[in-house]
Amino acid sequence: MRALLQRVTQASVTVDSTVISRIGPGLLVFVCAMPDDTQETADALAAKIAKLRLFKDAEGKMNLNLAQTGRSALVVSQFTLAADMSRGTRPGFSYAAKPDLARTLYTYFADQLASLGIPTERGQFGADMSVDLTNDGPVTLWLDTES
């Protein structure tokens, strides 16, 4: 699985002019399932994200994780994280998991993150979403379970 994390002061997802989810300070997690991913892959990614120390402590150092700060995660499916840009100028998406597997793993991943004590909101799988965010820092990180 691939994930792009952004530390945010706020983030929301809008579908058809309606805000469907919103968080205050926390992490916006764009996630993409790959064809060989499994529930074990999703478990590992959720555990890693839950433990990441991306929030400032009393001395201003990034030393605290989501649970320690009581902050939330907003999980948004984004198959474009699997884009193949090696040829031409139009991205190819054959490296992304097929929609049925991707939906299952996206839902499972968000459930696993929530089960680790992280307040978790979600986008809408497969929808044309508008994502609004204010990046904090800015802090943006890329995770790939294959590496």
Secondary structure in CASP SS format (residue, H / E / C, confidence):
PFRMAT SS
TARGET T0000
AUTHOR 0000-0000-0000
METHOD secondary structure of the structure
MODEL  1
M C 1.00
R E 1.00
A E 1.00
L E 1.00
L E 1.00
Q E 1.00
R E 1.00
V E 1.00
T E 1.00
Q E 1.00
A E 1.00
S E 1.00
V E 1.00
T E 1.00
V E 1.00
D C 1.00
S C 1.00
T E 1.00
V E 1.00
I E 1.00
S E 1.00
R E 1.00
I E 1.00
G C 1.00
P C 1.00
G E 1.00
L E 1.00
L E 1.00
V E 1.00
F E 1.00
V E 1.00
C E 1.00
A C 1.00
M C 1.00
P C 1.00
D C 1.00
D C 1.00
T C 1.00
Q H 1.00
E H 1.00
T H 1.00
A H 1.00
D H 1.00
A H 1.00
L H 1.00
A H 1.00
A H 1.00
K H 1.00
I H 1.00
A H 1.00
K H 1.00
L C 1.00
R C 1.00
L C 1.00
F E 1.00
K E 1.00
D C 1.00
A C 1.00
E C 1.00
G C 1.00
K C 1.00
M E 1.00
N E 1.00
L E 1.00
N C 1.00
L H 1.00
A H 1.00
Q H 1.00
T H 1.00
G C 1.00
R C 1.00
S E 1.00
A E 1.00
L E 1.00
V E 1.00
V E 1.00
S E 1.00
Q C 1.00
F H 1.00
T H 1.00
L H 1.00
A H 1.00
A C 1.00
D E 1.00
M C 1.00
S C 1.00
R C 1.00
G C 1.00
T C 1.00
R C 1.00
P C 1.00
G E 1.00
F C 1.00
S C 1.00
Y C 1.00
A C 1.00
A C 1.00
K C 1.00
P H 1.00
D H 1.00
L H 1.00
A H 1.00
R H 1.00
T H 1.00
L H 1.00
Y H 1.00
T H 1.00
Y H 1.00
F H 1.00
A H 1.00
D H 1.00
Q H 1.00
L H 1.00
A H 1.00
S H 1.00
L C 1.00
G C 1.00
I C 1.00
P C 1.00
T E 1.00
E E 1.00
R E 1.00
G C 1.00
Q C 1.00
F C 1.00
G C 1.00
A C 1.00
D C 1.00
M C 1.00
S E 1.00
V E 1.00
D E 1.00
L E 1.00
T E 1.00
N E 1.00
D E 1.00
G E 1.00
P E 1.00
V E 1.00
T E 1.00
L E 1.00
W E 1.00
L E 1.00
D E 1.00
T C 1.00
E C 1.00
S C 1.00
END
